[in-house]
């Protein structure tokens, strides 16, 4: 299923943790204070962001050497990097024998739904014939870290956001304080509505949307499928795009079948049916084209998700299918409740 995600583009590299001595710590602090930091948006409050950051660093096998929660600042240990890994994060790595880096991260809460994460990275280079020197980071590690923290923090504070099936990514832009749209899926409500990569989100239903948190206030009340008007900026021209917002829970209704979009027919075809499933009991067959579900015409992906959102395990589902030249009306029964066998008490001996 396509869903709505707020992400940063990332590249990946692996690092191995090593120790940082206390004598090197003071010198390290002085050096990294002079390095420029890279800033990222985390759509969560500062407490959630801090907790998530420590979890992500642990998953990456990076052990903090200094964690000052009173100032929301965390410094990692030195990390050994192999030659091939260092080439991904520094500009002049051809003559490197080995490299080490450390990361300092400072959090700053702007709103309860927006925390800025400032990341300063120090890369230390050892040449074969020269003394150690500092290199500039290309931002690979920082983007990877921000992506992982942002994704997990949103899941903690706004788990319902990942239930929205829209089919595009919203990428926060700190400079413009807006989201730009990326990775629009063609076979999704967003693709069918007309969103394009590079669009900048300006409004939803007449309300301004920035990275400060309005997005969550606007979308959180939407519990049923609802059409909303998005305003985007495309090449300095405003475009108004109506699109259906559909939320589907982590456990959608179990019909016991899967559908496949057949481009040549512009229809959804029944591609698989489970034995003894709700769909099989209704009389559905492989190769049937489902043209309607609970009164919603399945003419596109938008309507597919609208119909899916209204499906329940406890209620029957009315469908129309095209089988050959015949249109058949079928009823998919509710999911039978699980039968728990009674256990008789065994008398004590």
Order of alpha helices (4+ residues) and beta strands (2+ residues): beta-beta-alpha-beta-alpha-beta-beta-beta-alpha-beta-beta-beta-alpha-beta-beta-alpha-beta-beta-alpha-beta-beta-beta-beta-alpha-beta-beta-alpha-beta-beta
